[in-house]
Amino acid sequence: MSLFEKREYAAYTIRPKIRARLTKYLAKAPSVRLKHKFELPTPELHTEVTGANIAGLLASCEIHHGIRPSTSFRGGTLDAQRRLRTFLKKNLARYAGESNQPSAHATSNLSPYLHFGHISALDVALAVRAYAQRHKLMADEFLEELIVRRELAFNFARHTDQPESLDVLPDWARRTLKKHDRDKRPVVYTFDKLERAETRDELWNATQKEMLLRGKIHGYYRMYWGKKIIEWTPSHAEALAFMISIHDRYALDGRDPNTYANILWCFGLHDRPWGERPIFGQVRYMSLEGMKRKTDTEAYIREIRSLEEGGEDLSEL
């Protein structure tokens, strides 16, 4: 990240710069050598965790106690490594063709672990590359997301003073959104209605419920989730505020450079102008009909409904 001294416009501008340096940096990190031994008494840092005191420890944490634990994710390096092994054996071969099909569960689901530092992007990249070479698989699409797209997000966050503002969008996006900010919306939902997934769009409701239940939305449907919020809120600024608030509160991979880059992509960041239309102007639009053509929306809706009712989590199979 420190090698790029300015903000990059899009993936196509940062990609060749990364590839030119990748051979040097996509290598195992050197072992840390101890130079000076710590001679002072060992501080009392350890907290004993037992079955009897977990509830009390949890109650003492400064967290939002009204939010339930994720139905799908458990923290820790061991669980991150388990998910990586599962991805390599079951999903890497399917990733290129099925990663944008949420009901196929062909992604790695490692973003929460990357966010909290339970596993490193370098370790993941090296493991994926080695496994792909041994089994004669193509891993280019996954490594593009893990390296190029992730580095683009970190580049954006590093060279942006206000990553929570529409003011950081490219000029064309700011102009077109300003022009259409007061366009009439087909329907307007309150923050509470959106948070509780009480819209007339069954697919969107399922994506929001996935966030509430799992603490994460599949990346492809999260784009649709964000685009519809733009369509259903009184202004673009309110739409952005809602998306950030929901990720801050519920997303295990939220509060992260990828969060801000992915949310602002819904408003034109790292994208190009498209045909002009109400509300969105020249910003890319996504429709329910398009989702139905490209993905199995009914299978996804059934899965989230089952998860909500306490059924088996298909992402764990």
Secondary structure, 3 states (H helix, E strand, C coil): CCCCCCCCCCHHHHHHHHHHHHHHHCCCCCCCCCCCCCCCCCCCCCCCCCCCCHHHHHHHCCCCCCCCCCCCCCCCHHHHHHHHHHHHHHHHHHHHHHCCCHHHCCCCCCHHHHHHCCCCHHHHHHHHHHHHHHCCCCCHHHHHHHHHHHHHHHHHHHCCCCCCCHHHCCHHHHHHHHHHCCCCCCCCCCHHHHHCCCCCCHHHHHHHHHHHHHCCCCHHHHHHHHHHHHHHCCCHHHHHHHHHHHHHHHCCCCCCHHHHHHHHHCCCCCCCCCCCECCCECCCCCCHHHHHHHCCHHHHHHHHHHHHCCCCCHHHC
